[in-house]
């Protein structure tokens, strides 16, 4: 008989997860944000160069189609927004291949929501309100913190993240004891920013506090729009507590032509880096062409949130059956 058939997490964590889900649903119900469901299987994969996907074959004789397990419900939710759904949220499973460790499981639970008519600062206010409610009575947090990406990068490294200077970045990597960054990042500005931020900035963010970093460099725009007042930055926010990244939000890009061009650029980049091939989501492009309302959206990894609430050192302790026992 297998000895590891039992769930890992305790009954207290089971109850904690159930209460957090109930609190989230109450929070959005009070604000008239509609709970929705979207497919986990899709014909499109997304194109983010940092992500790998799970694929499966859908056999419906005489045809066979390749489908993708979704890394996020984002694309389908935006199709609902374009069809007139209004403000929506979803709690669902998401899947990312090749991710397993202290903060990662290939199958995880995600909260994602979209607020029609919200600017990025308004979304940031709501993120703070939700997290404060979820932590209240369980853990005390200090006052929320907000920093621009450029300010925090300059403060902690002395480097300007909006101007790529290969010699300066190399000198910095050598000086802080991470010379491997030179070979890993090469002349790719985005890779340098990710490496330096994750190794030398993120660990100190949000010590017992909700910390939001906004105004990411334009080369890290992803699905966010470029800031209308400063084309060097994008309207994107990430939230951290005790050095752990909990989520990523955008003032959403609504321009179908620009989004299509970004997808194409990411597909080329993936090919150059010999990453698994990706399939552009034509349904999303069609929805954007029809008209996505002005909105802001946020996604939060609920398993990482539970790690913090339960004072757990690893995500496995808040999952019933992590991938090793699934």
C-alpha positions as CSV (number, residue, x, y, z in Angstrom):
1,X,0.0,0.0,0.0
2,X,1.2,3.5,-0.8
3,X,2.1,5.4,2.4
4,X,1.6,8.9,1.0
5,X,-2.1,8.7,0.0
6,X,-3.2,11.1,2.8
7,X,-3.3,14.9,2.2
8,X,-0.4,17.0,3.5
9,X,-2.2,20.0,4.9
10,X,-3.8,20.0,8.3
11,X,-7.5,20.4,9.1
12,X,-6.8,24.0,10.2
13,X,-5.4,24.8,6.8
14,X,-8.4,23.2,5.2
15,X,-10.7,25.5,7.2
16,X,-8.5,28.5,6.5
17,X,-8.7,27.9,2.8
18,X,-12.5,27.6,3.0
19,X,-12.8,30.8,5.0
20,X,-10.5,32.7,2.6
21,X,-12.6,31.7,-0.3
22,X,-15.8,32.7,1.5
23,X,-14.3,36.1,2.4
24,X,-13.3,36.7,-1.2
25,X,-16.8,35.9,-2.5
26,X,-18.4,38.1,0.1
27,X,-16.0,41.0,-0.7
28,X,-16.9,40.9,-4.4
29,X,-20.6,40.3,-3.8
30,X,-20.7,43.5,-1.7
31,X,-19.2,45.4,-4.6
32,X,-21.5,43.8,-7.2
33,X,-18.7,42.1,-9.0
34,X,-20.0,39.0,-10.8
35,X,-18.4,35.5,-10.3
36,X,-17.9,33.7,-13.6
37,X,-16.4,30.5,-15.0
38,X,-14.3,30.1,-18.1
39,X,-12.7,27.0,-19.7
40,X,-9.5,25.5,-18.5
41,X,-8.9,24.0,-21.9
42,X,-8.4,26.3,-24.9
43,X,-7.2,26.4,-28.5
44,X,-4.8,29.2,-27.7
45,X,-1.8,29.0,-25.3
46,X,-0.7,32.6,-24.6
47,X,2.8,33.6,-25.7
48,X,4.5,34.8,-22.5
49,X,8.2,33.9,-23.0
50,X,8.6,33.0,-19.3
51,X,5.9,30.4,-19.3
52,X,5.6,26.8,-20.5
53,X,2.3,25.1,-21.1
54,X,0.6,21.8,-20.7
55,X,-1.0,20.4,-23.9
56,X,-3.4,17.6,-24.5
57,X,-5.0,16.0,-27.5
58,X,-8.8,16.2,-28.0
59,X,-9.9,13.3,-30.0
60,X,-13.2,13.7,-31.8
61,X,-13.1,11.4,-34.9
62,X,-12.2,12.0,-37.5
63,X,-10.3,15.1,-36.2
64,X,-7.8,15.6,-33.4
65,X,-7.0,19.0,-31.9
66,X,-4.3,20.1,-29.6
67,X,-5.6,22.0,-26.6
68,X,-3.8,23.9,-23.9
69,X,-4.4,24.0,-20.2
70,X,-4.6,27.7,-19.3
71,X,-1.9,29.5,-17.3
72,X,-4.5,32.1,-16.4
73,X,-8.2,32.7,-17.2
74,X,-7.3,36.2,-18.5
75,X,-8.1,35.8,-22.2
76,X,-11.4,34.1,-21.7
77,X,-12.4,36.7,-19.1
78,X,-11.6,39.5,-21.4
79,X,-13.9,37.9,-24.0
80,X,-16.6,38.1,-21.4
81,X,-15.8,41.8,-20.8
82,X,-15.9,42.5,-24.5
83,X,-19.4,40.9,-24.7
84,X,-20.7,43.2,-22.0
85,X,-20.4,41.2,-18.8
86,X,-19.4,44.2,-16.6
87,X,-17.1,43.7,-13.6
88,X,-16.2,40.1,-13.0
89,X,-14.0,37.8,-10.9
90,X,-13.1,34.1,-10.9
91,X,-11.5,31.6,-8.6
92,X,-10.1,28.7,-10.6
93,X,-7.2,26.3,-11.2
94,X,-4.4,27.4,-13.5
95,X,-1.5,25.3,-14.9
96,X,2.1,26.1,-15.6
97,X,4.6,23.5,-16.8
98,X,8.1,23.2,-15.4
99,X,7.2,25.0,-12.2
100,X,7.6,23.2,-8.9
101,X,9.3,24.3,-5.6
102,X,8.9,26.3,-2.5
103,X,6.5,28.8,-4.1
104,X,5.3,26.8,-7.1
105,X,3.1,23.8,-8.0
106,X,2.3,23.1,-11.6
107,X,-1.5,23.2,-10.7
108,X,-2.5,26.1,-8.5
109,X,-5.4,28.2,-7.4
110,X,-5.8,31.7,-8.8
111,X,-8.1,34.7,-8.1
112,X,-8.5,37.0,-11.0
113,X,-10.8,40.0,-11.3
114,X,-11.5,42.9,-13.7
115,X,-13.0,46.3,-12.8
116,X,-14.6,48.2,-15.7
117,X,-13.8,51.9,-15.5
118,X,-11.1,51.5,-12.9
119,X,-7.7,53.2,-13.4
120,X,-4.6,51.5,-12.1
121,X,-4.5,53.6,-8.8
122,X,-8.2,52.6,-8.2
123,X,-7.3,49.0,-8.7
124,X,-4.4,49.3,-6.3
125,X,-6.8,50.7,-3.7
126,X,-9.0,47.7,-4.1
127,X,-6.1,45.2,-3.9
128,X,-5.1,46.8,-0.6
129,X,-8.7,46.7,0.7
130,X,-9.1,43.0,-0.1
131,X,-5.8,41.9,1.3
132,X,-6.3,43.9,4.5
133,X,-9.6,42.2,5.0
134,X,-8.1,38.7,4.4
135,X,-5.3,39.3,6.9
136,X,-7.4,41.0,9.5
137,X,-7.8,38.9,12.6
138,X,-5.3,36.4,11.3
139,X,-2.1,38.5,11.1
140,X,-1.5,42.1,11.7
141,X,0.1,44.1,8.8
142,X,1.9,47.4,8.8
143,X,0.6,50.3,6.7
144,X,0.5,49.5,2.9
145,X,3.5,50.6,0.9
146,X,3.7,51.8,-2.7
147,X,6.8,52.4,-4.7
148,X,7.4,53.1,-8.4
149,X,9.6,50.4,-10.0
150,X,12.2,53.1,-11.0
151,X,12.4,54.5,-7.5
152,X,12.8,51.2,-5.8
153,X,15.4,49.9,-8.4
154,X,17.5,53.1,-8.1
155,X,17.3,53.0,-4.3
156,X,18.4,49.4,-3.9
157,X,20.9,49.1,-6.8
158,X,21.9,52.5,-8.0
159,X,20.9,51.5,-11.5
160,X,18.3,53.2,-13.7
161,X,16.0,50.4,-15.0
162,X,14.7,52.5,-17.8
163,X,18.2,52.9,-19.4
164,X,20.0,49.7,-20.3
165,X,23.8,50.0,-19.8
166,X,25.4,46.6,-20.3
167,X,28.7,47.6,-18.6
168,X,26.9,49.0,-15.6
169,X,24.7,46.0,-15.2
170,X,27.7,43.7,-15.4
171,X,29.7,45.7,-12.9
172,X,26.7,45.6,-10.5
173,X,26.3,41.8,-10.9
174,X,30.0,41.3,-10.1
175,X,29.9,43.7,-7.1
176,X,26.9,41.9,-5.4
177,X,28.2,38.4,-5.9
178,X,26.0,37.2,-8.8
179,X,28.4,37.1,-11.8
180,X,26.4,34.3,-13.4
181,X,23.9,37.0,-14.4
182,X,26.3,38.1,-17.2
183,X,26.1,34.8,-19.0
184,X,22.4,34.2,-18.2
185,X,21.1,37.6,-19.3
186,X,23.5,38.7,-22.0
187,X,22.3,41.8,-23.8
188,X,18.6,41.2,-22.9
189,X,17.4,44.2,-20.9
190,X,14.3,42.4,-19.7
191,X,16.2,39.4,-18.4
192,X,18.6,41.6,-16.5
193,X,15.7,43.4,-14.9
194,X,14.0,40.1,-13.9
195,X,17.3,38.7,-12.5
196,X,18.3,41.8,-10.5
197,X,14.8,42.4,-9.2
198,X,14.2,38.9,-8.1
199,X,17.6,38.4,-6.5
200,X,18.4,41.8,-5.0
201,X,15.1,43.8,-4.6
202,X,12.2,41.5,-4.1
203,X,13.4,39.6,-0.9
204,X,13.2,42.9,1.1
205,X,9.8,44.1,-0.2
206,X,6.8,44.2,2.1
207,X,8.2,43.2,5.4
208,X,5.0,42.4,7.3
209,X,3.2,44.8,4.9
210,X,1.4,44.9,1.6
211,X,3.8,46.4,-0.8
212,X,2.8,47.4,-4.4
213,X,5.4,48.2,-7.1
214,X,4.0,50.0,-10.1
215,X,5.2,51.6,-13.3
216,X,7.3,48.8,-14.7
217,X,9.6,49.5,-17.6
218,X,7.9,49.3,-21.0
219,X,10.0,46.3,-22.1
220,X,8.0,44.4,-19.4
221,X,4.6,45.6,-20.6
222,X,3.0,42.1,-21.1
223,X,-0.7,42.7,-21.4
224,X,-0.7,46.2,-19.9
225,X,-0.9,49.5,-21.8
226,X,1.9,51.9,-22.0
227,X,1.5,54.9,-19.7
228,X,0.1,57.8,-21.6
229,X,2.3,60.4,-19.8
230,X,5.6,58.4,-20.0
231,X,6.2,55.9,-22.8
232,X,9.1,54.4,-21.0
233,X,6.9,52.8,-18.4
234,X,3.8,50.6,-18.4
235,X,0.6,50.7,-16.3
236,X,1.4,47.5,-14.4
237,X,1.5,46.7,-10.6
238,X,2.8,43.7,-8.6
239,X,2.0,43.1,-5.0
240,X,4.4,41.6,-2.4
241,X,4.3,40.6,1.3
242,X,7.4,39.4,3.1
243,X,9.3,39.2,-0.2
244,X,6.8,36.9,-1.8
245,X,5.1,37.9,-5.0
246,X,1.3,37.4,-4.7
247,X,0.0,38.9,-7.9
248,X,0.2,41.0,-11.0
249,X,-2.2,43.6,-12.3
250,X,-2.6,45.9,-15.3
251,X,-4.5,48.8,-16.7
252,X,-5.5,46.6,-19.6
253,X,-4.4,47.0,-23.1
254,X,-7.5,47.4,-25.4
255,X,-5.8,48.0,-28.8
256,X,-6.2,44.8,-30.8
257,X,-3.5,45.7,-33.3
258,X,-0.9,46.4,-30.6
259,X,-1.8,43.3,-28.7
260,X,-1.5,41.2,-31.9
261,X,2.0,42.7,-32.6
262,X,3.1,41.9,-29.0
263,X,2.0,38.3,-29.4
264,X,3.9,38.0,-32.6
265,X,7.1,39.5,-31.0
266,X,6.8,37.1,-28.1
267,X,6.4,34.1,-30.5
268,X,9.5,35.1,-32.3
269,X,11.4,35.6,-29.0
270,X,10.3,32.1,-27.9
271,X,11.6,30.6,-31.2
272,X,14.9,32.4,-30.8
273,X,15.3,31.1,-27.3
274,X,14.2,27.6,-28.3
275,X,11.2,27.8,-26.0
276,X,8.2,25.5,-26.6
277,X,6.1,26.9,-29.4
278,X,3.0,28.9,-28.6
279,X,-0.3,29.5,-30.3
280,X,-1.7,33.1,-30.5
281,X,-5.2,33.4,-29.1
282,X,-7.2,34.7,-32.1
283,X,-10.4,34.7,-30.1
284,X,-8.9,37.4,-27.8
285,X,-7.8,39.5,-30.7
286,X,-11.3,39.3,-32.2
287,X,-12.7,40.4,-28.8
288,X,-10.4,43.3,-28.7
289,X,-11.3,44.3,-32.2
290,X,-15.0,44.2,-31.1
291,X,-14.1,46.5,-28.2
292,X,-12.8,45.8,-24.7
293,X,-14.1,48.3,-22.2
294,X,-11.6,50.5,-20.3
295,X,-10.7,48.4,-17.3
296,X,-8.1,47.2,-14.9
297,X,-7.4,43.6,-13.8
298,X,-5.6,41.7,-11.1
299,X,-4.6,38.1,-10.5
300,X,-3.5,36.7,-7.1
301,X,-2.0,33.3,-6.3
302,X,-4.2,32.0,-3.5
303,X,-1.9,29.2,-2.5
304,X,0.9,31.7,-1.8
305,X,-1.5,33.9,0.1
306,X,-2.4,30.9,2.3
307,X,1.3,30.3,2.8
308,X,1.6,33.7,4.4
309,X,-1.6,33.4,6.4
310,X,-0.6,29.9,7.7
311,X,3.0,31.0,8.3
312,X,4.1,28.1,6.1
313,X,7.6,27.8,4.7
314,X,6.4,26.0,1.5
315,X,3.4,25.9,-0.7
316,X,3.1,22.2,-0.3
317,X,1.9,22.6,3.3
318,X,-1.2,24.4,2.1
319,X,-2.1,22.0,-0.7
320,X,-4.0,18.8,-0.1
321,X,-2.1,17.0,-2.8
322,X,0.9,18.7,-4.3
323,X,2.2,17.3,-7.6
324,X,4.3,14.7,-5.9
325,X,1.1,13.1,-4.4
326,X,-1.4,14.0,-7.0
